[in-house]
Amino acid sequence: VVTRLLQPILPVFFAVQFAFLYDGWENKFSLKQLQIGLSIFAFGSLFLIAFAATAGSEVAFAGAFAESILGAEALEGLSVWATEQSAAIQEVLNSLGGGPPGL
């Protein structure tokens, strides 16, 4: 329904959009464009190197520390859950007469 409503105006919309996007666009080589690209690359590289030198090892150690703590807690929680499930299953089996009472 919406597509049918937009069909009459889509050609006008695309004509206006492409006129603004590509008006005056020329694909010519320019040293100024190369200079802008290299300056962006140099700034980004310096930024990444500075971050890696100052915070890289701390972030890696903090991540490994948090993972070891959370991993140990997750395993402990899984162990407790498995123990509780085992006890519950044993109680059900004992109530059905599958084993001695009081186990």
C-alpha positions as CSV (number, residue, x, y, z in Angstrom):
1,V,0.0,0.0,0.0
2,V,2.8,2.4,1.0
3,T,4.8,1.6,-2.1
4,R,1.8,2.3,-4.3
5,L,1.4,5.7,-2.7
6,L,5.0,6.6,-3.2
7,Q,5.3,5.5,-6.8
8,P,4.2,8.8,-8.3
9,I,6.7,10.9,-6.3
10,L,9.7,8.5,-6.4
11,P,11.0,9.6,-9.8
12,V,11.0,13.3,-8.7
13,F,12.6,12.4,-5.4
14,F,15.5,10.5,-7.1
15,A,16.0,13.2,-9.7
16,V,16.4,15.8,-7.0
17,Q,18.6,13.6,-4.8
18,F,21.0,12.7,-7.6
19,A,21.1,16.3,-8.8
20,F,22.4,17.4,-5.4
21,L,24.7,14.4,-4.9
22,Y,26.5,14.5,-8.2
23,D,26.3,18.1,-9.2
24,G,29.7,19.2,-10.1
25,W,31.4,16.0,-9.2
26,E,34.6,15.4,-11.1
27,N,36.7,12.3,-10.7
28,K,40.1,14.0,-11.2
29,F,43.4,13.3,-9.4
30,S,44.5,16.1,-7.1
31,L,47.5,16.3,-4.8
32,K,45.3,18.2,-2.3
33,Q,43.0,15.2,-2.0
34,L,46.0,12.9,-1.5
35,Q,47.3,15.3,1.2
36,I,44.0,15.3,3.1
37,G,43.8,11.5,3.0
38,L,47.4,11.1,4.2
39,S,46.9,13.5,7.0
40,I,43.8,11.7,8.2
41,F,45.7,8.4,8.0
42,A,48.7,9.9,10.0
43,F,46.4,11.3,12.7
44,G,44.6,8.0,13.1
45,S,47.8,6.0,13.2
46,L,49.3,8.3,15.9
47,F,46.1,8.1,17.9
48,L,46.0,4.3,17.8
49,I,49.7,4.0,18.6
50,A,49.3,6.4,21.6
51,F,46.3,4.5,22.9
52,A,48.1,1.2,22.5
53,A,51.2,2.5,24.3
54,T,49.3,3.9,27.2
55,A,46.2,1.8,27.7
56,G,46.7,-1.4,25.7
57,S,48.2,-3.6,28.3
58,E,45.9,-2.3,31.1
59,V,42.8,-3.0,29.1
60,A,44.1,-6.5,28.2
61,F,45.0,-7.3,31.8
62,A,41.7,-6.0,33.1
63,G,39.8,-8.1,30.5
64,A,41.7,-11.2,31.4
65,F,41.1,-10.5,35.1
66,A,37.4,-10.0,34.7
67,E,37.1,-13.1,32.5
68,S,38.9,-15.2,35.1
69,I,36.7,-13.9,37.9
70,L,33.4,-14.3,36.0
71,G,34.5,-17.6,34.6
72,A,35.2,-19.0,38.1
73,E,31.9,-17.7,39.4
74,A,30.0,-19.1,36.4
75,L,31.6,-22.5,36.9
76,E,30.7,-22.4,40.6
77,G,27.1,-21.5,39.9
78,L,26.9,-24.3,37.3
79,S,28.3,-26.8,39.9
80,V,25.8,-25.7,42.5
81,W,22.9,-26.0,40.0
82,A,24.0,-29.5,39.0
83,T,24.3,-30.6,42.7
84,E,20.8,-29.2,43.4
85,Q,19.4,-31.0,40.4
86,S,21.1,-34.3,41.4
87,A,19.6,-34.0,44.9
88,A,16.1,-33.3,43.5
89,I,16.3,-36.3,41.1
90,Q,17.5,-38.5,44.0
91,E,14.6,-37.4,46.2
92,V,12.1,-38.2,43.4
93,L,13.6,-41.6,42.8
94,N,13.6,-42.3,46.6
95,S,9.9,-41.4,46.8
96,L,9.1,-43.8,44.0
97,G,10.7,-46.6,46.0
98,G,13.9,-46.8,43.9
99,G,16.2,-46.6,46.9
100,P,16.5,-46.6,50.6
101,P,14.8,-43.7,52.5
102,G,16.9,-41.0,53.9
103,L,19.5,-40.7,51.2
